[in-house]
Amino acid sequence: MKKEEVEKNQVKAQIHTNISITLIFITCTIFAFVITVNNDILKDDYVLALQLTLALPFLMSSSLAKSKIAEAANYIKSLDNFGYLCYIIGYTFFVNTIGLLLATFVSVKVSMIFFGANIVMALLYSVVITTYNKKQVFSRLLKDGLFILLIVLGGILPALGYY
């Protein structure tokens, strides 16, 4: 592996790891807040409780996978894919947790605006990326599709009371 590529991977891994660790800290803070303010929410809303608690291991696994990219010459693509999959699941659980808390404490309308904004911003990001890199279209469709599916199933439908 070229020295430039190793350095690029190290920077990429560090940035991604920092983002995931920040989200882990925020998730832990939300968890502490919910337990302090009204721990019955976690007992009553299993979808919220599962996503809040499962966001942590997914984000942590993503951080670990991405941190290994800099030294993994033979399996960079596998680690990158695994790290991204863990990240998108953990991040979506994080977003769904906030949306479900908004639905519980503020209003369903505000939570729907929050979910909608997340979906629109993800799609706009993909438009920007694919405008300059046509090779990314299929990849972005898969990533955005997974993100939107998890938002709908784990955030929008529970917030609307479907389960």
Backbone as a printed PyTorch tensor [residue, N CA C, xyz], in Angstrom:
tensor([[[  0.8510,  -1.1720,   0.0000],
         [  0.0000,   0.0000,   0.0000],
         [  0.8970,   1.2370,   0.0000]],

        [[  0.5350,   2.2160,  -0.7960],
         [  1.3180,   3.4390,  -0.8950],
         [  1.2070,   4.2490,   0.3880]],

        [[  2.2580,   4.9900,   0.6730],
         [  2.3010,   5.8010,   1.8770],
         [  1.1620,   6.8310,   1.8890]],

        [[  0.8840,   7.4160,   0.7310],
         [ -0.1890,   8.4220,   0.6330],
         [ -1.5460,   7.8020,   0.9490]],

        [[ -1.7580,   6.5850,   0.4620],
         [ -3.0230,   5.9000,   0.7060],
         [ -3.1710,   5.5410,   2.1840]],

        [[ -2.0820,   5.1070,   2.8140],
         [ -2.0960,   4.7880,   4.2390],
         [ -2.4460,   6.0390,   5.0450]],

        [[ -1.8180,   7.1630,   4.6970],
         [ -2.0960,   8.4170,   5.4080],
         [ -3.5380,   8.8580,   5.2100]],

        [[ -4.0420,   8.7140,   3.9970],
         [ -5.4380,   9.0640,   3.7040],
         [ -6.3820,   8.1950,   4.5330]],

        [[ -6.0890,   6.8940,   4.5920],
         [ -6.9160,   5.9740,   5.3800],
         [ -6.8550,   6.3010,   6.8660]],

        [[ -5.6890,   6.7000,   7.3480],
         [ -5.5540,   7.0610,   8.7590],
         [ -6.3910,   8.2820,   9.1020]],

        [[ -6.3560,   9.2840,   8.2460],
         [ -7.1500,  10.4970,   8.4760],
         [ -8.6400,  10.1750,   8.4160]],

        [[ -9.0280,   9.4170,   7.4030],
         [-10.4300,   9.0200,   7.2510],
         [-10.9040,   8.2280,   8.4750]],

        [[-10.0910,   7.2980,   8.9190],
         [-10.4410,   6.4830,  10.0830],
         [-10.5750,   7.3380,  11.3330]],

        [[ -9.6700,   8.2920,  11.5120],
         [ -9.7070,   9.1430,  12.7000],
         [-10.9580,  10.0290,  12.7120]],

        [[-11.2890,  10.5980,  11.5830],
         [-12.4830,  11.4550,  11.4960],
         [-13.7350,  10.6370,  11.8000]],

        [[-13.8550,   9.4760,  11.1710],
         [-15.0360,   8.6400,  11.3840],
         [-15.1250,   8.1660,  12.8310]],

        [[-13.9920,   7.7820,  13.3900],
         [-13.9670,   7.3270,  14.7790],
         [-14.3970,   8.4480,  15.7150]],

        [[-13.9280,   9.6580,  15.4660],
         [-14.3210,  10.8000,  16.3030],
         [-15.8230,  11.0590,  16.2300]],

        [[-16.3860,  10.9550,  15.0460],
         [-17.8350,  11.1590,  14.8950],
         [-18.5990,  10.0860,  15.6670]],

        [[-18.1940,   8.8350,  15.5150],
         [-18.8880,   7.7440,  16.2070],
         [-18.7780,   7.8770,  17.7180]],

        [[-17.6090,   8.2380,  18.2030],
         [-17.4240,   8.3970,  19.6500],
         [-18.2790,   9.5440,  20.1720]],

        [[-18.3690,  10.6270,  19.4270],
         [-19.2360,  11.7420,  19.8230],
         [-20.6900,  11.2800,  19.9120]],

        [[-21.1380,  10.5090,  18.9270],
         [-22.5120,   9.9890,  18.9500],
         [-22.7250,   9.0280,  20.1220]],

        [[-21.6990,   8.2520,  20.4750],
         [-21.7990,   7.3590,  21.6300],
         [-22.0030,   8.1760,  22.9020]],

        [[-21.2310,   9.2360,  23.0710],
         [-21.3880,  10.0860,  24.2510],
         [-22.7720,  10.7380,  24.3000]],

        [[-23.2470,  11.2060,  23.1660],
         [-24.5780,  11.8220,  23.1220],
         [-25.6480,  10.7810,  23.4570]],

        [[-25.5110,   9.5770,  22.9170],
         [-26.4680,   8.5070,  23.1940],
         [-26.4870,   8.1620,  24.6760]],

        [[-25.3100,   8.0850,  25.2880],
         [-25.2320,   7.8160,  26.7370],
         [-25.8910,   8.9390,  27.5320]],

        [[-25.7170,  10.1720,  27.0970],
         [-26.3440,  11.3160,  27.7590],
         [-27.8640,  11.2400,  27.6430]],

        [[-28.3420,  10.9060,  26.4550],
         [-29.7930,  10.7520,  26.2640],
         [-30.3220,   9.6450,  27.1730]],

        [[-29.5940,   8.5350,  27.2280],
         [-29.9920,   7.4120,  28.0750],
         [-30.0850,   7.8550,  29.5360]],

        [[-29.0700,   8.5670,  30.0150],
         [-29.0770,   9.0600,  31.3980],
         [-30.2300,  10.0350,  31.6160]],

        [[-30.4850,  10.8880,  30.6360],
         [-31.5750,  11.8540,  30.7290],
         [-32.9270,  11.1430,  30.8430]],

        [[-33.1430,  10.1620,  29.9860],
         [-34.4250,   9.4410,  29.9960],
         [-34.6160,   8.7030,  31.3200]],

        [[-33.5800,   8.0600,  31.7960],
         [-33.6870,   7.3400,  33.0680],
         [-33.9610,   8.3070,  34.2250]],

        [[-33.3510,   9.4870,  34.1630],
         [-33.5340,  10.4760,  35.2240],
         [-34.9220,  11.1200,  35.1700]],

        [[-35.3490,  11.5110,  33.9890],
         [-36.6010,  12.2450,  33.8440],
         [-37.8180,  11.3260,  33.9770]],

        [[-37.8100,  10.2160,  33.2340],
         [-38.9660,   9.3300,  33.2500],
         [-38.5490,   7.9480,  32.7440]],

        [[-38.0710,   7.1160,  33.6480],
         [-37.5970,   5.8000,  33.2240],
         [-38.7200,   4.8700,  32.7750]],

        [[-39.9610,   5.2210,  33.0400],
         [-41.0800,   4.4080,  32.5710],
         [-41.1790,   4.4100,  31.0470]],

        [[-40.6410,   5.4420,  30.4110],
         [-40.6600,   5.4980,  28.9460],
         [-39.9500,   4.2800,  28.3680]],

        [[-38.8360,   3.9000,  28.9790],
         [-38.0930,   2.7410,  28.4760],
         [-38.8520,   1.4470,  28.7030]],

        [[-39.6320,   1.3940,  29.7660],
         [-40.4410,   0.2010,  30.0310],
         [-41.6410,   0.1290,  29.0990]],

        [[-42.2140,   1.2900,  28.7970],
         [-43.4300,   1.3460,  27.9950],
         [-43.1780,   1.3040,  26.4890]],

        [[-42.0350,   1.7900,  26.0440],
         [-41.7490,   1.8900,  24.6130],
         [-40.5320,   1.0380,  24.2750]],

        [[-40.7770,  -0.2310,  23.9770],
         [-39.6730,  -1.1560,  23.7200],
         [-38.8890,  -0.7870,  22.4620]],

        [[-39.5390,  -0.1700,  21.4770],
         [-38.8330,   0.2370,  20.2580],
         [-37.8110,   1.3170,  20.6020]],

        [[-38.2170,   2.2840,  21.4020],
         [-37.2960,   3.3270,  21.8530],
         [-36.1760,   2.7290,  22.6870]],

        [[-36.5210,   1.8780,  23.6370],
         [-35.5150,   1.2760,  24.5250],
         [-34.4950,   0.4570,  23.7440]],

        [[-34.9600,  -0.3490,  22.8040],
         [-34.0380,  -1.1680,  22.0090],
         [-33.1060,  -0.3100,  21.1530]],

        [[-33.6660,   0.6840,  20.5020],
         [-32.8360,   1.5090,  19.6320],
         [-31.8370,   2.3380,  20.4320]],

        [[-32.2630,   2.8340,  21.5790],
         [-31.3630,   3.6190,  22.4190],
         [-30.2040,   2.7670,  22.9060]],

        [[-30.4910,   1.5490,  23.3280],
         [-29.4250,   0.6910,  23.8420],
         [-28.5990,   0.0380,  22.7330]],

        [[-29.2260,  -0.2930,  21.6070],
         [-28.4800,  -0.9400,  20.5200],
         [-27.6500,   0.0380,  19.6930]],

        [[-27.9690,   1.3220,  19.7530],
         [-27.1450,   2.3060,  19.0510],
         [-25.7020,   2.2410,  19.5450]],

        [[-25.5340,   2.0010,  20.8240],
         [-24.1840,   1.9900,  21.4140],
         [-23.2780,   0.9090,  20.8250]],

        [[-23.6690,  -0.3750,  20.8270],
         [-22.7430,  -1.3670,  20.2600],
         [-22.5120,  -1.2080,  18.7620]],

        [[-23.5290,  -0.7500,  18.0350],
         [-23.3280,  -0.5360,  16.6020],
         [-22.3420,   0.6010,  16.3440]],

        [[-22.4970,   1.7000,  17.0620],
         [-21.5660,   2.8200,  16.8880],
         [-20.1630,   2.4370,  17.3430]],

        [[-20.0730,   1.6590,  18.4150],
         [-18.7610,   1.2280,  18.9040],
         [-18.0940,   0.2900,  17.8940]],

        [[-18.8420,  -0.6400,  17.3410],
         [-18.2850,  -1.5540,  16.3310],
         [-17.8350,  -0.7890,  15.0940]],

        [[-18.6000,   0.2140,  14.7230],
         [-18.2180,   1.0470,  13.5960],
         [-16.8980,   1.7520,  13.8700]],

        [[-16.7500,   2.2900,  15.0620],
         [-15.4980,   2.9740,  15.4310],
         [-14.3150,   2.0190,  15.3920]],

        [[-14.5060,   0.8380,  15.9270],
         [-13.4100,  -0.1390,  15.9420],
         [-13.0190,  -0.5650,  14.5290]],

        [[-14.0190,  -0.8230,  13.6930],
         [-13.7290,  -1.2270,  12.3140],
         [-13.0130,  -0.1210,  11.5570]],

        [[-13.5010,   1.0960,  11.6850],
         [-12.8840,   2.2140,  10.9700],
         [-11.4770,   2.5100,  11.4900]],

        [[-11.2420,   2.3120,  12.7800],
         [ -9.9150,   2.5890,  13.3300],
         [ -8.8820,   1.5780,  12.8250]],

        [[ -9.3210,   0.4040,  12.4200],
         [ -8.4130,  -0.6290,  11.9070],
         [ -8.0800,  -0.4390,  10.4270]],

        [[ -8.8340,   0.3950,   9.7320],
         [ -8.6390,   0.5720,   8.2930],
         [ -7.2150,   1.0060,   7.9670]],

        [[ -6.6460,   1.8680,   8.7880],
         [ -5.3250,   2.4000,   8.5020],
         [ -4.2550,   1.3150,   8.4700]],

        [[ -4.4580,   0.2380,   9.1960],
         [ -3.4340,  -0.8080,   9.2510],
         [ -3.8020,  -2.0830,   8.5120]],

        [[ -4.9780,  -2.1320,   7.9260],
         [ -5.4770,  -3.3690,   7.3170],
         [ -5.3460,  -3.3320,   5.8010]],

        [[ -4.1730,  -3.5950,   5.3000],
         [ -3.9290,  -3.5070,   3.8600],
         [ -4.7550,  -4.5140,   3.0640]],

        [[ -4.9270,  -5.7190,   3.5920],
         [ -5.5720,  -6.7840,   2.8180],
         [ -7.0890,  -6.7740,   2.8720]],

        [[ -7.6520,  -6.1620,   3.8740],
         [ -9.1010,  -6.2420,   4.0210],
         [ -9.7390,  -4.8880,   4.3260]],

        [[ -9.2110,  -3.8650,   3.7110],
         [ -9.7430,  -2.5070,   3.9030],
         [-11.2050,  -2.4150,   3.4840]],

        [[-11.5390,  -2.9390,   2.3200],
         [-12.9100,  -2.8320,   1.7950],
         [-13.9040,  -3.5290,   2.7280]],

        [[-13.5380,  -4.7020,   3.2420],
         [-14.4270,  -5.4220,   4.1640],
         [-14.6420,  -4.6300,   5.4520]],

        [[-13.5570,  -4.0990,   5.9970],
         [-13.6820,  -3.2880,   7.2180],
         [-14.4870,  -2.0210,   6.9610]],

        [[-14.2500,  -1.4080,   5.8100],
         [-14.9750,  -0.1890,   5.4740],
         [-16.4710,  -0.4720,   5.3480]],

        [[-16.8350,  -1.5540,   4.6730],
         [-18.2480,  -1.9210,   4.5230],
         [-18.8810,  -2.2710,   5.8730]],

        [[-18.1730,  -3.0690,   6.6660],
         [-18.6860,  -3.4370,   7.9850],
         [-18.8460,  -2.1950,   8.8590]],

        [[-17.8360,  -1.3350,   8.8540],
         [-17.8920,  -0.1050,   9.6390],
         [-19.0470,   0.7840,   9.2160]],

        [[-19.2570,   0.9080,   7.8970],
         [-20.3530,   1.7530,   7.4360],
         [-21.7020,   1.1560,   7.7870]],

        [[-21.8480,  -0.1540,   7.6420],
         [-23.1180,  -0.8020,   7.9890],
         [-23.4340,  -0.6010,   9.4710]],

        [[-22.4410,  -0.8230,  10.3240],
         [-22.6460,  -0.6020,  11.7660],
         [-22.9770,   0.8580,  12.0450]],

        [[-22.2780,   1.7510,  11.3600],
         [-22.5090,   3.1820,  11.5690],
         [-23.9260,   3.5700,  11.1570]],

        [[-24.3570,   3.1450,   9.9890],
         [-25.6770,   3.5550,   9.5100],
         [-26.7740,   3.0010,  10.4070]],

        [[-26.6080,   1.7770,  10.9090],
         [-27.6040,   1.2120,  11.8260],
         [-27.5720,   1.9610,  13.1500]],

        [[-26.3840,   2.1530,  13.7140],
         [-26.2630,   2.8820,  14.9840],
         [-26.7530,   4.3110,  14.8750]],

        [[-26.3820,   4.9930,  13.7840],
         [-26.8110,   6.3800,  13.5900],
         [-28.3270,   6.4590,  13.4100]],

        [[-28.8890,   5.5210,  12.6690],
         [-30.3370,   5.5220,  12.4700],
         [-31.0620,   5.2680,  13.7810]],

        [[-30.5440,   4.3530,  14.5970],
         [-31.1380,   4.1330,  15.9230],
         [-31.0600,   5.4100,  16.7520]],

        [[-29.9440,   6.1130,  16.6440],
         [-29.7680,   7.3930,  17.3470],
         [-30.8260,   8.4030,  16.8890]],

        [[-30.9840,   8.5480,  15.5840],
         [-31.9830,   9.4710,  15.0210],
         [-33.3870,   9.0510,  15.4490]],

        [[-33.6810,   7.7530,  15.3670],
         [-35.0030,   7.2660,  15.7580],
         [-35.2750,   7.5260,  17.2390]],

        [[-34.2690,   7.3750,  18.0750],
         [-34.4250,   7.6440,  19.5060],
         [-34.8260,   9.0940,  19.7360]],

        [[-34.1220,  10.0050,  19.0920],
         [-34.4580,  11.4250,  19.2460],
         [-35.8680,  11.6930,  18.7190]],

        [[-36.1960,  11.1220,  17.5570],
         [-37.5320,  11.3180,  16.9890],
         [-38.6330,  10.7680,  17.8750]],

        [[-38.4060,   9.6010,  18.4600],
         [-39.4130,   9.0140,  19.3500],
         [-39.5350,   9.8120,  20.6510]],

        [[-38.4290,  10.3390,  21.1340],
         [-38.5030,  11.2080,  22.3150],
         [-39.2480,  12.5020,  21.9920]],

        [[-39.0280,  13.0370,  20.7980],
         [-39.7910,  14.2240,  20.3690],
         [-41.2770,  13.9100,  20.3080]],

        [[-41.6250,  12.7500,  19.7570],
         [-43.0380,  12.3560,  19.6770],
         [-43.6410,  12.2110,  21.0640]],

        [[-42.8550,  11.7130,  22.0200],
         [-43.3430,  11.4920,  23.3820],
         [-43.4450,  12.7910,  24.1670]],

        [[-42.4180,  13.6220,  24.0930],
         [-42.3490,  14.8130,  24.9490],
         [-42.8440,  16.0990,  24.2950]],

        [[-42.8240,  16.1600,  22.9610],
         [-43.2160,  17.4060,  22.2840],
         [-44.4970,  17.1620,  21.4960]],

        [[-44.3600,  16.5880,  20.3170],
         [-45.5400,  16.2300,  19.5150],
         [-45.1240,  15.3170,  18.3650]],

        [[-46.0750,  14.5790,  17.8640],
         [-45.8290,  13.7030,  16.7260],
         [-45.4760,  14.5440,  15.5020]],

        [[-46.1230,  15.6930,  15.3600],
         [-45.8520,  16.5690,  14.2110],
         [-44.3860,  17.0000,  14.1890]],

        [[-43.8540,  17.3930,  15.3320],
         [-42.4490,  17.8040,  15.4000],
         [-41.5370,  16.6210,  15.0760]],

        [[-41.8830,  15.4370,  15.5670],
         [-41.0470,  14.2670,  15.2700],
         [-41.0840,  13.9320,  13.7780]],

        [[-42.2240,  14.1110,  13.1190],
         [-42.3150,  13.8370,  11.6870],
         [-41.4680,  14.8380,  10.8960]],

        [[-41.4510,  16.0850,  11.3410],
         [-40.5990,  17.0920,  10.6980],
         [-39.1300,  16.7060,  10.8790]],

        [[-38.7770,  16.2440,  12.0720],
         [-37.4160,  15.8110,  12.3530],
         [-37.0280,  14.6280,  11.4580]],

        [[-37.8810,  13.6130,  11.3780],
         [-37.5940,  12.4580,  10.5270],
         [-37.4900,  12.8860,   9.0600]],

        [[-38.4170,  13.7180,   8.6320],
         [-38.4000,  14.1980,   7.2450],
         [-37.1340,  14.9670,   6.9190]],

        [[-36.7070,  15.8160,   7.8370],
         [-35.4780,  16.5870,   7.6190],
         [-34.2710,  15.6580,   7.4910]],

        [[-34.2130,  14.6230,   8.2980],
         [-33.0990,  13.6680,   8.2130],
         [-33.0870,  12.9430,   6.8690]],

        [[-34.2480,  12.5560,   6.4040],
         [-34.3340,  11.8660,   5.1090],
         [-33.9450,  12.8140,   3.9770]],

        [[-34.4830,  14.0210,   3.9870],
         [-34.1720,  14.9950,   2.9350],
         [-32.6800,  15.3200,   2.9170]],

        [[-32.0830,  15.5220,   4.0930],
         [-30.6530,  15.8630,   4.1430],
         [-29.7900,  14.7020,   3.6460]],

        [[-30.1610,  13.4730,   3.9560],
         [-29.4100,  12.3150,   3.4540],
         [-29.4980,  12.2550,   1.9260]],

        [[-30.6750,  12.5050,   1.3890],
         [-30.8470,  12.4740,  -0.0630],
         [-30.0970,  13.6140,  -0.7460]],

        [[-30.1250,  14.7940,  -0.1480],
         [-29.3750,  15.9210,  -0.7110],
         [-27.8750,  15.6460,  -0.6920]],

        [[-27.3920,  15.0560,   0.3790],
         [-25.9880,  14.6720,   0.4590],
         [-25.6400,  13.7200,  -0.6850]],

        [[-26.5020,  12.7550,  -0.9380],
         [-26.2540,  11.7900,  -2.0100],
         [-26.2820,  12.4500,  -3.3780]],

        [[-27.1660,  13.4180,  -3.5660],
         [-27.2040,  14.1420,  -4.8420],
         [-25.8700,  14.8610,  -5.0630]],

        [[-25.3800,  15.5120,  -4.0350],
         [-24.0950,  16.2200,  -4.1490],
         [-22.9740,  15.2300,  -4.4690]],

        [[-22.9140,  14.1320,  -3.7440],
         [-21.8600,  13.1290,  -3.9530],
         [-21.9290,  12.5290,  -5.3540]],

        [[-23.1210,  12.1460,  -5.7810],
         [-23.2470,  11.4660,  -7.0700],
         [-23.1610,  12.4260,  -8.2570]],

        [[-23.3720,  13.6950,  -8.0290],
         [-23.2020,  14.6720,  -9.1000],
         [-21.7470,  14.6830,  -9.5730]],

        [[-20.8360,  14.5350,  -8.6630],
         [-19.4120,  14.5930,  -8.9820],
         [-18.7620,  13.2210,  -9.0940]],

        [[-19.4660,  12.1810,  -8.6970],
         [-18.8990,  10.8380,  -8.7710],
         [-20.0150,   9.8570,  -9.1470]],

        [[-20.2090,   9.6650, -10.4150],
         [-21.2920,   8.8090, -10.9220],
         [-21.1370,   7.3570, -10.4840]],

        [[-19.9340,   6.9390, -10.1410],
         [-19.7040,   5.5650,  -9.6930],
         [-20.3780,   5.2960,  -8.3500]],

        [[-20.7220,   6.3410,  -7.6260],
         [-21.2960,   6.2070,  -6.2900],
         [-22.8250,   6.0500,  -6.3010]],

        [[-23.4680,   6.1350,  -7.4470],
         [-24.9380,   6.1240,  -7.5050],
         [-25.5120,   4.8570,  -6.8630]],

        [[-25.0500,   3.6880,  -7.2690],
         [-25.5970,   2.4380,  -6.7270],
         [-25.3350,   2.3420,  -5.2280]],

        [[-24.1370,   2.6800,  -4.8220],
         [-23.7680,   2.6410,  -3.4020],
         [-24.6450,   3.5810,  -2.5780]],

        [[-24.8520,   4.7900,  -3.0800],
         [-25.6810,   5.7680,  -2.3600],
         [-27.1340,   5.3160,  -2.3120]],

        [[-27.6300,   4.6790,  -3.3700],
         [-29.0030,   4.1580,  -3.3570],
         [-29.1660,   3.1010,  -2.2700]],

        [[-28.1890,   2.2050,  -2.1480],
         [-28.2590,   1.1800,  -1.1070],
         [-28.1950,   1.8020,   0.2890]],

        [[-27.2640,   2.7110,   0.4790],
         [-27.0860,   3.3350,   1.7930],
         [-28.3160,   4.1550,   2.1860]],

        [[-28.7920,   4.9680,   1.2500],
         [-29.9740,   5.7820,   1.5490],
         [-31.2160,   4.9140,   1.7210]],

        [[-31.3100,   3.8720,   0.9230],
         [-32.4470,   2.9560,   1.0570],
         [-32.4930,   2.3140,   2.4280]],

        [[-31.3480,   1.8470,   2.9150],
         [-31.2790,   1.2490,   4.2510],
         [-31.6200,   2.2820,   5.3220]],

        [[-31.0570,   3.4700,   5.1940],
         [-31.3150,   4.5430,   6.1630],
         [-32.8090,   4.8710,   6.2200]],

        [[-33.4220,   5.0720,   5.0680],
         [-34.8440,   5.4410,   5.0170],
         [-35.7160,   4.2960,   5.5360]],

        [[-35.3970,   3.0650,   5.1540],
         [-36.1530,   1.9090,   5.6350],
         [-36.1090,   1.8320,   7.1650]],

        [[-34.9310,   1.9890,   7.7420],
         [-34.8060,   1.9320,   9.2010],
         [-35.5030,   3.1070,   9.8840]],

        [[-35.4790,   4.2770,   9.2580],
         [-36.1950,   5.4440,   9.8060],
         [-37.7000,   5.1750,   9.8070]],

        [[-38.1970,   4.6530,   8.7040],
         [-39.6380,   4.3750,   8.6110],
         [-40.0520,   3.3050,   9.6230]],

        [[-39.3300,   2.1780,   9.6270],
         [-39.7090,   1.0570,  10.4980],
         [-39.4510,   1.3280,  11.9780]],

        [[-38.3510,   1.9940,  12.2920],
         [-37.9870,   2.1850,  13.6960],
         [-38.3240,   3.5360,  14.2670]],

        [[-38.7190,   4.4780,  13.4190],
         [-39.0070,   5.8220,  13.9060],
         [-40.4030,   6.3140,  13.5600]],

        [[-40.6740,   6.4130,  12.2770],
         [-41.9520,   7.0030,  11.8320],
         [-43.1470,   6.1480,  12.2550]],

        [[-43.1210,   4.8690,  11.9390],
         [-44.2660,   4.0120,  12.2780],
         [-44.4990,   3.9320,  13.7930]],

        [[-43.4670,   3.7300,  14.6110],
         [-43.7060,   3.7360,  16.0740],
         [-44.2070,   5.0900,  16.5850]],

        [[-43.6740,   6.1850,  16.0510],
         [-44.1220,   7.5110,  16.4820],
         [-45.5920,   7.7470,  16.1420]],

        [[-46.0310,   7.1700,  15.0430],
         [-47.4380,   7.2830,  14.6470],
         [-48.3400,   6.2850,  15.3680]],

        [[-47.7290,   5.4180,  16.1960],
         [-48.4920,   4.4970,  17.0030],
         [-48.8310,   3.1820,  16.3500]],

        [[-48.1520,   2.8220,  15.2690],
         [-48.4520,   1.5620,  14.6020],
         [-47.9570,   0.3580,  15.3630]],

        [[-46.9380,   0.5320,  16.2130],
         [-46.4770,  -0.5180,  17.1110],
         [-45.5690,   0.0580,  18.1420]]])
